[in-house]
Amino acid sequence: MKFIVGTILLSAVISFMYHPANLWAAKEPVVPIKDTVTMVDLGAKTCIPCKLMAPILEELKVEYQGRSAVIFIDVREEPGQGKRFGIRSIPTQIFYDKHGREIYRHEGFYAKKDIKNWLDMLIERE
């Protein structure tokens, strides 16, 4: 009896994991963007410093369109991303060069001028 219940339970878990709506790969963003300087901001829509950074990130997305990628990942909505990027606190900004190498990491609120300095330096360097 235990074997049958265990088999049914295992089957249900496997069906859930591999259902198209639950596939992790479908959610996972491709970071860093190939052949592009990339900044990833990992935070949460509910954290105060993250809320303060949201308009800055939107401005930077527009300002750097075609030259750099600016990506926000909500680690509360996608908890696996925190582990993937080795996040200890939010917000955390990670800067990648055009070759996908992590160049710099900052934890906490980060001013727009400081982000621009990193993006500009990485764009010019390439």
DSSP file (Angstrom, degrees, kcal/mol; ACC not computed):
  #  RESIDUE AA STRUCTURE BP1 BP2  ACC     N-H-->O    O-->H-N    N-H-->O    O-->H-N    TCO  KAPPA ALPHA  PHI   PSI    X-CA   Y-CA   Z-CA
    1    1 A M     >        0   0    0      0, 0.0     4,-2.4     0, 0.0     5,-0.2   0.000 360.0 360.0 360.0 -45.1    0.0    0.0    0.0
    2    2 A K  H  >  +     0   0    0      1,-0.2     4,-2.8     2,-0.2     5,-0.2   0.888 360.0  54.0 -60.2 -38.7    2.8    2.4    0.9
    3    3 A F  H  > S+     0   0    0      2,-0.2     4,-2.4     1,-0.2    -1,-0.2   0.913 109.4  46.9 -61.8 -43.5    4.5    1.7   -2.4
    4    4 A I  H  > S+     0   0    0      2,-0.2     4,-2.4     1,-0.2    -2,-0.2   0.929 114.3  46.3 -65.8 -46.1    1.3    2.6   -4.4
    5    5 A V  H  X S+     0   0    0     -4,-2.4     4,-2.6     1,-0.2    -2,-0.2   0.920 113.9  49.4 -62.9 -43.4    0.7    5.8   -2.4
    6    6 A G  H  X S+     0   0    0     -4,-2.8     4,-2.7    -5,-0.2    -2,-0.2   0.899 111.1  49.3 -62.3 -41.7    4.4    6.7   -2.8
    7    7 A T  H  X S+     0   0    0     -4,-2.4     4,-2.3     2,-0.2    -1,-0.2   0.904 112.3  47.6 -64.4 -42.8    4.3    6.0   -6.6
    8    8 A I  H  X S+     0   0    0     -4,-2.4     4,-2.2     2,-0.2    -2,-0.2   0.925 113.6  47.8 -64.7 -44.2    1.1    8.1   -7.0
    9    9 A L  H  X S+     0   0    0     -4,-2.6     4,-2.3     2,-0.2    -2,-0.2   0.930 112.3  48.7 -63.2 -46.1    2.6   11.0   -5.0
   10   10 A L  H  X S+     0   0    0     -4,-2.7     4,-2.5     1,-0.2    -1,-0.2   0.901 110.6  51.7 -60.3 -42.0    5.9   10.9   -6.9
   11   11 A S  H  X S+     0   0    0     -4,-2.3     4,-2.4     1,-0.2    -1,-0.2   0.898 109.7  49.5 -61.6 -41.4    4.0   10.8  -10.2
   12   12 A A  H  X S+     0   0    0     -4,-2.2     4,-2.2     2,-0.2    -2,-0.2   0.905 111.2  49.1 -65.4 -41.4    2.0   13.9   -9.2
   13   13 A V  H  X S+     0   0    0     -4,-2.3     4,-2.7     2,-0.2    -2,-0.2   0.925 112.2  47.8 -64.2 -45.1    5.1   15.8   -8.1
   14   14 A I  H  X S+     0   0    0     -4,-2.5     4,-2.1     1,-0.2    -2,-0.2   0.910 111.1  51.2 -63.2 -42.5    6.8   15.0  -11.4
   15   15 A S  H  < S+     0   0    0     -4,-2.4     4,-0.4    -5,-0.2    -1,-0.2   0.902 112.2  47.0 -60.7 -41.0    3.7   16.0  -13.4
   16   16 A F  H >< S+     0   0    0     -4,-2.2     3,-1.0     1,-0.2    -2,-0.2   0.933 111.9  49.9 -65.9 -46.1    3.6   19.3  -11.5
   17   17 A M  H 3< S+     0   0    0     -4,-2.7     7,-0.2     1,-0.2    -2,-0.2   0.864 116.5  40.4 -62.2 -37.1    7.3   20.0  -12.0
   18   18 A Y  T 3< S+     0   0    0     -4,-2.1    -1,-0.2    -5,-0.2    -2,-0.2   0.318  82.0 120.0-100.5   9.0    7.3   19.4  -15.7
   19   19 A H  S X> S-     0   0    0     -3,-1.0     3,-2.5    -4,-0.4     4,-0.6  -0.566  75.1-119.5 -68.2 136.5    4.0   21.1  -16.5
   20   20 A P  G >4 S+     0   0    0      0, 0.0     3,-0.8     0, 0.0    -1,-0.1   0.799 112.2  57.1 -51.5 -34.1    4.8   23.9  -19.0
   21   21 A A  G 34 S+     0   0    0      1,-0.2    -4,-0.1     5,-0.0    -5,-0.0   0.691 110.2  45.5 -71.0 -16.7    3.5   26.6  -16.6
   22   22 A N  G <4 S+     0   0    0     -3,-2.5     2,-0.3    -6,-0.2    -1,-0.2   0.392  76.6 125.7-108.1   2.1    5.9   25.5  -13.9
   23   23 A L    XX  -     0   0    0     -3,-0.8     3,-0.7    -4,-0.6     4,-0.6  -0.472  49.4-153.2 -68.3 122.8    9.1   25.1  -15.9
   24   24 A W  H >> S+     0   0    0     -2,-0.3     4,-2.1     1,-0.2     3,-1.4   0.884  91.5  63.4 -62.2 -39.2   11.8   27.2  -14.2
   25   25 A A  H 34 S+     0   0    0      1,-0.3    -1,-0.2     2,-0.2    -2,-0.1   0.801  95.2  60.2 -58.9 -29.2   13.7   27.6  -17.5
   26   26 A A  H <4 S+     0   0    0     -3,-0.7    -1,-0.3     1,-0.2    -2,-0.2   0.814 112.6  37.8 -69.1 -28.8   10.8   29.5  -18.9
   27   27 A K  H << S+     0   0    0     -3,-1.4    -2,-0.2    -4,-0.6    -1,-0.2   0.793  90.1 102.7 -89.4 -32.1   11.1   32.2  -16.2
   28   28 A E     <  -     0   0    0     -4,-2.1     2,-0.1     1,-0.1    -4,-0.0  -0.333  69.3-134.6 -64.9 119.0   14.8   32.4  -15.9
   29   29 A P        -     0   0    0      0, 0.0     2,-0.9     0, 0.0    -1,-0.1  -0.379  19.3-112.7 -71.1 151.1   16.1   35.5  -17.6
   30   30 A V        -     0   0    0     -2,-0.1     4,-0.0     4,-0.0    -2,-0.0  -0.757  46.0-152.5 -83.9 108.0   19.2   35.2  -19.8
   31   31 A V        +     0   0    0     -2,-0.9     2,-0.1     1,-0.1     3,-0.0  -1.000  67.4  29.2-137.0 135.2   21.8   37.2  -18.0
   32   32 A P  S    S-     0   0    0      0, 0.0     2,-0.3     0, 0.0    -1,-0.1   0.627  92.1-122.8 -75.8 162.3   24.1   38.6  -19.0
   33   33 A I    >   -     0   0    0      3,-0.1     3,-1.6    -2,-0.1    67,-0.2  -0.538  36.5-101.4 -71.9 131.8   22.8   39.6  -22.4
   34   34 A K  T 3  S-     0   0    0     -2,-0.3    65,-0.1     1,-0.3    -1,-0.1  -0.268  98.6  -2.3 -59.0 133.6   25.2   38.3  -25.1
   35   35 A D  T 3  S+     0   0    0     63,-0.8     2,-0.4     1,-0.2    -1,-0.3   0.730 113.9 104.0  58.6  27.4   27.6   40.9  -26.6
   36   36 A T  S <  S-     0   0    0     -3,-1.6     2,-0.2    62,-0.4    64,-0.2  -0.999  78.1-114.9-140.1 136.7   26.0   43.6  -24.4
   37   37 A V  E     -a   68   0A   0     30,-0.6    32,-2.7    -2,-0.4     2,-0.4  -0.546  46.2-164.5 -63.4 132.0   27.1   45.5  -21.3
   38   38 A T  E     -aB  69  96A   0     58,-1.7    58,-3.2    -2,-0.2     2,-0.5  -0.973  23.2-167.9-131.9 136.4   24.6   44.4  -18.7
   39   39 A M  E     -aB  70  95A   0     30,-2.8    32,-2.9    -2,-0.4     2,-0.5  -0.993  11.5-165.3-119.2 127.3   23.5   45.7  -15.3
   40   40 A V  E     -aB  71  94A   0     54,-2.8    54,-2.7    -2,-0.5     2,-0.6  -0.947   3.8-162.3-112.2 127.9   21.2   43.4  -13.3
   41   41 A D  E     -aB  72  93A   0     30,-3.4    32,-2.5    -2,-0.5     2,-0.6  -0.949   7.0-164.5-108.2 117.4   19.4   44.8  -10.2
   42   42 A L  E     +aB  73  92A   0     50,-3.2    50,-2.2    -2,-0.6     2,-0.2  -0.904  38.4 105.6-104.4 121.8   18.2   42.1   -7.9
   43   43 A G  E     -a   74   0A   0     30,-2.3    32,-3.0    -2,-0.6    33,-0.5  -0.698  61.1 -90.7-160.5-149.6   15.6   43.3   -5.4
   44   44 A A    >   -     0   0    0     30,-0.2     3,-1.2    -2,-0.2     6,-0.1  -0.991  21.2-127.1-149.3 144.8   11.9   43.2   -4.6
   45   45 A K  T 3  S+     0   0    0     -2,-0.3     9,-0.0     1,-0.3    -1,-0.0   0.679 111.3  51.9 -65.5 -15.9    9.0   45.4   -5.5
   46   46 A T  T 3  S+     0   0    0      4,-0.0     2,-0.3     5,-0.0    -1,-0.3   0.515  84.4  99.2 -99.9  -6.5    8.2   45.7   -1.8
   47   47 A C  S <> S-     0   0    0     -3,-1.2     4,-2.4     1,-0.1     5,-0.2  -0.655  71.4-134.4 -86.0 138.3   11.6   46.7   -0.4
   48   48 A I  H  > S+     0   0    0     -2,-0.3     4,-2.0     1,-0.2     5,-0.2   0.928 103.5  44.6 -61.0 -52.1   12.0   50.4    0.2
   49   49 A P  H  > S+     0   0    0      0, 0.0     4,-1.4     0, 0.0    -1,-0.2   0.878 113.8  53.0 -61.2 -33.4   15.4   51.0   -1.3
   50   50 A C  H  > S+     0   0    0      1,-0.2     4,-1.4     2,-0.2    -2,-0.2   0.901 107.0  51.4 -65.9 -40.5   14.3   48.9   -4.3
   51   51 A K  H  < S+     0   0    0     -4,-2.4    -1,-0.2     1,-0.2     3,-0.2   0.883 108.5  52.1 -62.8 -37.9   11.2   51.1   -4.7
   52   52 A L  H  < S+     0   0    0     -4,-2.0     4,-0.5     1,-0.2    -1,-0.2   0.813 110.9  48.1 -67.3 -29.7   13.5   54.1   -4.7
   53   53 A M  H  X S+     0   0    0     -4,-1.4     4,-2.6    -5,-0.2     3,-0.2   0.716  89.7  84.5 -82.8 -20.8   15.6   52.6   -7.4
   54   54 A A  H  X S+     0   0    0     -4,-1.4     4,-2.1     1,-0.2    -1,-0.2   0.893  92.2  44.1 -53.2 -49.7   12.7   51.6   -9.7
   55   55 A P  H  > S+     0   0    0      0, 0.0     4,-2.2     0, 0.0    -1,-0.2   0.865 112.5  54.0 -66.2 -32.1   12.4   55.0  -11.5
   56   56 A I  H  > S+     0   0    0     -4,-0.5     4,-2.5    -3,-0.2    -2,-0.2   0.933 108.7  48.5 -63.2 -45.6   16.1   55.2  -11.8
   57   57 A L  H  X S+     0   0    0     -4,-2.6     4,-2.4     1,-0.2    -1,-0.2   0.897 110.1  51.6 -62.6 -40.5   16.2   51.8  -13.6
   58   58 A E  H  X S+     0   0    0     -4,-2.1     4,-1.5    -5,-0.2    -1,-0.2   0.913 111.0  48.1 -63.1 -42.1   13.4   52.9  -15.9
   59   59 A E  H  X S+     0   0    0     -4,-2.2     4,-2.9     1,-0.2    -2,-0.2   0.918 111.8  49.7 -62.8 -43.6   15.3   56.0  -16.9
   60   60 A L  H  X S+     0   0    0     -4,-2.5     4,-2.7     1,-0.2    -2,-0.2   0.870 104.6  57.9 -65.4 -37.1   18.5   54.1  -17.5
   61   61 A K  H  < S+     0   0    0     -4,-2.4    -1,-0.2     1,-0.2     4,-0.2   0.912 113.5  39.9 -57.4 -42.2   16.6   51.5  -19.7
   62   62 A V  H >< S+     0   0    0     -4,-1.5     3,-1.0     2,-0.2    -2,-0.2   0.934 116.4  49.5 -72.3 -47.5   15.6   54.4  -21.9
   63   63 A E  H 3< S+     0   0    0     -4,-2.9    -2,-0.2     1,-0.2    -3,-0.2   0.856 119.6  36.2 -60.0 -38.6   18.9   56.3  -21.8
   64   64 A Y  T >X S+     0   0    0     -4,-2.7     3,-2.6    -5,-0.2     4,-2.5   0.251  80.4 142.4-104.0  12.0   21.0   53.2  -22.6
   65   65 A Q  T <4 S+     0   0    0     -3,-1.0     4,-0.1     1,-0.3    -3,-0.1  -0.313  77.5  13.1 -56.5 130.0   18.7   51.5  -25.0
   66   66 A G  T 34 S+     0   0    0      2,-0.3    -1,-0.3     1,-0.1     3,-0.1   0.252 127.9  59.0  86.9 -12.7   20.8   49.9  -27.8
   67   67 A R  T <4 S+     0   0    0     -3,-2.6   -30,-0.6     1,-0.4     2,-0.3   0.655 113.9   4.5-116.2 -27.1   24.0   50.4  -25.8
   68   68 A S  E  <  -a   37   0A   0     -4,-2.5     2,-0.5    -7,-0.1    -1,-0.4  -0.987  64.5-121.6-156.5 155.6   23.4   48.4  -22.6
   69   69 A A  E     -a   38   0A   0    -32,-2.7   -30,-2.8    -2,-0.3     2,-0.5  -0.907  18.3-167.5-106.3 132.9   20.9   46.2  -20.9
   70   70 A V  E     -a   39   0A   0     -2,-0.5     2,-0.4   -32,-0.2   -30,-0.2  -0.979  15.6-177.6-119.4 116.9   19.3   47.2  -17.6
   71   71 A I  E     -a   40   0A   0    -32,-2.9   -30,-3.4    -2,-0.5     2,-0.4  -0.935  16.4-159.2-124.1 136.1   17.4   44.3  -16.0
   72   72 A F  E     -a   41   0A   0     -2,-0.4     2,-0.4   -32,-0.2   -30,-0.2  -0.950   8.4-171.7-111.4 133.6   15.4   44.1  -12.8
   73   73 A I  E     -a   42   0A   0    -32,-2.5   -30,-2.3    -2,-0.4     2,-0.8  -0.991  17.5-143.0-125.8 123.8   14.8   40.7  -11.1
   74   74 A D  E  >  -a   43   0A   0     -2,-0.4     4,-1.9   -32,-0.2   -30,-0.2  -0.763  11.5-167.6 -85.9 109.2   12.4   40.4   -8.2
   75   75 A V  T  4 S+     0   0    0    -32,-3.0     7,-0.3    -2,-0.8   -31,-0.2   0.616  84.9  58.2 -77.6 -11.3   13.9   37.8   -5.9
   76   76 A R  T  4 S+     0   0    0    -33,-0.5    -1,-0.2     1,-0.1   -32,-0.1   0.827 111.8  40.5 -82.4 -33.8   10.8   37.4   -3.8
   77   77 A E  T  4 S+     0   0    0      1,-0.3    -2,-0.2    -3,-0.2    -1,-0.1   0.801 131.4  29.1 -78.2 -30.3    8.7   36.5   -6.9
   78   78 A E  S >X S+     0   0    0     -4,-1.9     3,-1.9     1,-0.1     4,-0.5  -0.678  71.5 174.6-129.6  76.0   11.6   34.3   -8.2
   79   79 A P  H >> S+     0   0    0      0, 0.0     4,-0.9     0, 0.0     3,-0.7   0.747  73.5  66.8 -60.6 -26.2   13.5   33.1   -5.1
   80   80 A G  H 3> S+     0   0    0      1,-0.2     4,-2.3     2,-0.2     5,-0.1   0.762  90.0  66.2 -64.8 -23.8   15.8   30.8   -7.1
   81   81 A Q  H <> S+     0   0    0     -3,-1.9     4,-2.2     1,-0.2    -1,-0.2   0.849  92.9  59.4 -68.3 -33.6   17.4   33.9   -8.7
   82   82 A G  H <X>S+     0   0    0     -3,-0.7     5,-2.9    -4,-0.5     4,-0.5   0.925 110.8  41.1 -59.6 -44.0   18.8   35.0   -5.3
   83   83 A K  H ><5S+     0   0    0     -4,-0.9     3,-0.9     3,-0.2    -2,-0.2   0.912 110.9  57.6 -67.6 -43.1   20.7   31.7   -5.1
   84   84 A R  H 3<5S+     0   0    0     -4,-2.3    -2,-0.2     1,-0.3    -1,-0.2   0.881 116.5  34.3 -56.2 -40.4   21.7   31.8   -8.7
   85   85 A F  H 3<5S-     0   0    0     -4,-2.2    -1,-0.3    -5,-0.1    -2,-0.2   0.401 110.1-117.9 -98.4   2.0   23.4   35.2   -8.3
   86   86 A G  T <<5 -     0   0    0     -3,-0.9     2,-0.3    -4,-0.5    -3,-0.2   0.910  44.9-175.6  65.8  42.9   24.7   34.7   -4.8
   87   87 A I      < +     0   0    0     -5,-2.9    -1,-0.2    -6,-0.2     3,-0.1  -0.560  22.3 173.4 -79.4 132.5   22.6   37.5   -3.3
   88   88 A R  S    S+     0   0    0      1,-0.4     2,-0.3    -2,-0.3    -1,-0.2   0.679  71.0   3.4-105.0 -29.4   23.1   38.3    0.4
   89   89 A S  S    S-     0   0    0    -47,-0.1    -1,-0.4    19,-0.0    19,-0.1  -0.977  85.9 -80.1-151.7 161.2   21.0   41.4    0.6
   90   90 A I  S    S+     0   0    0     -2,-0.3   -47,-0.2     1,-0.1    19,-0.1  -0.917  96.8  34.7-121.3 149.5   18.7   43.5   -1.6
   91   91 A P  S    S+     0   0    0      0, 0.0    17,-4.0     0, 0.0     2,-0.4   0.602  72.7 168.9 -75.9 153.9   19.0   45.5   -3.7
   92   92 A T  E     -BC  42 107A   0    -50,-2.2   -50,-3.2    15,-0.3     2,-0.5  -1.000  18.1-156.5-129.2 131.2   22.2   44.2   -5.3
   93   93 A Q  E     -BC  41 106A   0     13,-2.8    13,-2.6    -2,-0.4     2,-0.5  -0.921   7.0-168.4-109.5 132.6   23.5   45.5   -8.6
   94   94 A I  E     -BC  40 105A   0    -54,-2.7   -54,-2.8    -2,-0.5     2,-0.5  -0.982   6.0-156.0-122.7 129.2   25.8   43.4  -10.8
   95   95 A F  E     -BC  39 104A   0      9,-2.9     8,-3.2    -2,-0.5     9,-1.3  -0.897   9.7-170.4-108.1 130.9   27.6   44.8  -13.7
   96   96 A Y  E     -BC  38 102A   0    -58,-3.2   -58,-1.7    -2,-0.5     6,-0.2  -0.927  16.7-130.8-118.6 142.6   28.8   42.5  -16.6
   97   97 A D    >   -     0   0    0      4,-2.3     3,-2.1    -2,-0.4   -61,-0.3  -0.254  42.5 -87.8 -79.8 179.0   31.0   43.4  -19.5
   98   98 A K  T 3  S+     0   0    0      1,-0.3   -63,-0.8    24,-0.3   -62,-0.4   0.716 127.8  57.0 -60.4 -22.7   30.2   42.6  -23.1
   99   99 A H  T 3  S-     0   0    0    -64,-0.1    -1,-0.3   -65,-0.1   -65,-0.1   0.357 120.1-105.6 -93.6   4.8   31.8   39.2  -22.7
  100  100 A G  S <  S+     0   0    0     -3,-2.1     2,-0.4     1,-0.3    -2,-0.1   0.595  72.4 142.0  84.8  10.7   29.6   38.2  -19.8
  101  101 A R        -     0   0    0      1,-0.0    -4,-2.3     2,-0.0     2,-0.4  -0.707  56.5-118.9 -87.4 134.1   32.2   38.6  -17.1
  102  102 A E  E     +C   96   0A   0     -2,-0.4    -6,-0.2    -6,-0.2     3,-0.1  -0.586  37.5 171.9 -70.2 127.0   31.1   40.0  -13.8
  103  103 A I  E     +     0   0A   0     -8,-3.2     2,-0.3    -2,-0.4    -7,-0.2   0.770  58.4   4.7-105.9 -38.0   33.0   43.2  -13.3
  104  104 A Y  E     -C   95   0A   0     -9,-1.3    -9,-2.9     2,-0.0     2,-0.4  -0.998  52.9-163.3-153.7 148.9   31.5   44.8  -10.2
  105  105 A R  E     -C   94   0A   0     -2,-0.3     2,-0.4   -11,-0.2   -11,-0.2  -1.000   8.5-174.6-137.0 135.2   28.8   44.1   -7.6
  106  106 A H  E     -C   93   0A   0    -13,-2.6   -13,-2.8    -2,-0.4     2,-0.4  -0.989  11.2-151.0-130.9 140.1   27.2   46.6   -5.2
  107  107 A E  E     +C   92   0A   0     -2,-0.4   -15,-0.3   -15,-0.2     2,-0.1  -0.932  60.0  16.5-112.3 134.8   24.7   46.0   -2.3
  108  108 A G  S    S-     0   0    0    -17,-4.0   -15,-0.1    -2,-0.4    -2,-0.1  -0.433 108.0 -18.3 104.1-179.1   22.1   48.6   -1.3
  109  109 A F        -     0   0    0     -2,-0.1     2,-0.4   -19,-0.1    -2,-0.1  -0.338  62.3-161.0 -59.5 141.0   20.7   51.7   -3.0
  110  110 A Y        -     0   0    0    -61,-0.2    -2,-0.1    -4,-0.1    -1,-0.0  -0.989  16.1-123.0-132.4 123.9   22.9   52.9   -5.8
  111  111 A A     >  -     0   0    0     -2,-0.4     4,-2.1     1,-0.1     3,-0.4  -0.246  20.9-118.9 -66.0 150.5   22.6   56.4   -7.2
  112  112 A K  H  > S+     0   0    0      1,-0.2     4,-2.9     2,-0.2     5,-0.2   0.886 112.9  54.7 -56.8 -43.2   21.9   57.0  -10.8
  113  113 A K  H  > S+     0   0    0      1,-0.2     4,-2.0     2,-0.2    -1,-0.2   0.866 108.4  49.5 -63.0 -34.9   25.2   58.8  -11.4
  114  114 A D  H  > S+     0   0    0     -3,-0.4     4,-1.8     2,-0.2    -1,-0.2   0.898 111.6  47.6 -70.8 -40.0   27.2   55.9  -10.0
  115  115 A I  H  X S+     0   0    0     -4,-2.1     4,-2.7     2,-0.2    -2,-0.2   0.933 111.5  51.4 -63.2 -45.5   25.4   53.4  -12.1
  116  116 A K  H  X S+     0   0    0     -4,-2.9     4,-3.2     1,-0.2     5,-0.3   0.889 105.5  56.1 -59.7 -40.1   26.0   55.6  -15.2
  117  117 A N  H  X S+     0   0    0     -4,-2.0     4,-2.3    -5,-0.2    -1,-0.2   0.929 111.2  43.5 -57.7 -45.9   29.7   55.8  -14.4
  118  118 A W  H  X S+     0   0    0     -4,-1.8     4,-2.5     2,-0.2     5,-0.2   0.935 115.7  47.1 -65.8 -46.6   30.0   52.0  -14.4
  119  119 A L  H  X S+     0   0    0     -4,-2.7     4,-2.5     1,-0.2     5,-0.2   0.935 114.2  47.4 -61.6 -46.1   27.8   51.6  -17.6
  120  120 A D  H  X S+     0   0    0     -4,-3.2     4,-2.7     1,-0.2     5,-0.2   0.915 112.2  49.7 -61.7 -43.5   29.7   54.3  -19.4
  121  121 A M  H  X S+     0   0    0     -4,-2.3     4,-2.0    -5,-0.3    -1,-0.2   0.916 113.6  45.8 -62.6 -42.8   33.1   52.9  -18.4
  122  122 A L  H  X S+     0   0    0     -4,-2.5     4,-1.1     2,-0.2   -24,-0.3   0.875 113.4  49.2 -70.0 -36.7   32.1   49.4  -19.5
  123  123 A I  H  < S+     0   0    0     -4,-2.5     3,-0.4    -5,-0.2    -2,-0.2   0.935 113.7  45.7 -66.4 -46.0   30.7   50.6  -22.8
  124  124 A E  H  < S+     0   0    0     -4,-2.7    -2,-0.2     1,-0.2    -1,-0.2   0.860 107.8  58.7 -64.3 -36.0   33.8   52.7  -23.6
  125  125 A R  H  <        0   0    0     -4,-2.0    -1,-0.2     1,-0.3    -2,-0.2   0.802 360.0 360.0 -64.2 -30.7   36.1   49.8  -22.6
  126  126 A E     <        0   0    0     -4,-1.1    -1,-0.3    -3,-0.4    -2,-0.2   0.463 360.0 360.0 -82.6 360.0   34.5   47.5  -25.2
